[in-house]
């Protein structure tokens, strides 16, 4: 099982949670997503994790326009995430210094620019430790 942090602006990650599909043009990393992998949905302007869930499909390619953002984002996978109540959103700044994928804390936000980041099981557990919701 793999663990993923999906990082988009709030309105786009909300849309992805609603439609149950995440898409980018990043085959090199999206191609590793498998059914059952865990996902955390991060709204990067708000610096909050707003949803937790899991992939419900493996990676696939589809050019149907379903996303609110400009572009087709043909590399996709389906997922189901529980949208956390606003008062239970996870403040990423509380856990940022414990994320193993962040090698230089000064530039932590640069690690979020690709839209999807594979994280470790320990990172996943750290995120879950801040949540009242179990994913």
Order of alpha helices (4+ residues) and beta strands (2+ residues): beta-alpha-beta-alpha-beta-beta-beta-beta-beta-alpha-beta-alpha
